[in-house]
Amino acid sequence: MKLKISFCTLFALLLSISGLAWATESEKWSEKNQAVINEKRQKIENEIGRLKNHPWAGEYYSGDGLGTNVRLTLAPENGFTIKWTGCEGLYDQNHGTVKWDDNLVELSFAFDPTDEGIGHYASEYKPIRWGNRVYLIPSNEIIKFVNEINASSEPRDGVHGFFFLRLGDEEKEVTSKPELPGEFMEYLLDRPIDAAIVSVSKPVKSTKNKDLTTVVVIVNKGKKDGLLPGMELYVTKPGDSYDSVELTKVGETQSEGRYQYDNNHPAVGWQLSTCPRWGGIRQCRQ
């Protein structure tokens, strides 16, 4: 409980520093808009209740249960509502219309999510079925979703997770593979891939976050071992690092990746894997 309170307090402080004083004055936070959202959400829920076996309509959740709890409710006729709540209450809210085009769900927001607040949501989602589950994955983050599968964070067995999953589906077991677009199926691994750092570039300080430093690392595994651009390799040794490498270039026997860190500068010989050592109650597939 102490950890949760501490995290929530820190999260609230960061939001305050970011300048959320505008929240009570914005039209988005007005009583009129709140009434619009409540009425719209009720219409969406009624529409969902009338639909049977719809490919994507429903209520979805993503978050960690602490500072991030995002609920997206959507249906084809009445559009969508989205709310972000956390330790201190409501952090963001929005609504809009939905377009279903070329197997993608496109959201048009009433309030530009990039203008104010912390709600920087994607506007285009790919519905992905996994057995009887339905996920909504941003169309440009499908590789990130597969990385979560390779890391054994998905399929999750609780409501909390990094991607939108239809509420209630977390209780549905899956034994098959997710129905990914064909070009992403090769990213699914049957077993973890382990690698080691063989080269580290000079560090470069981030211009956006002064606490972060970026280096380019070379690892001793490549395409012939199953690695592909966009895959993520987590540090397994030393045990005091929780960072990862995002692969940007993959050759036959070696790969190049971007490594960002705050205080643990990487070194030649560090061990990496597509399966993090903190993978939770499930083990990565062997």
Helices and strands as residue ranges (DSSP letters): H 2-17, G 20-24, G 27-29, H 31-50, E 58-63, E 69-75, E 79-86, E 89-101, E 104-109, E 124-130, E 133-138, H 142-150, E 161-166, G 169-171, G 182-187, E 194-200, E 204-205, E 213-219, G 223-225, E 232-237, E 244-250, E 255-261, E 271-273
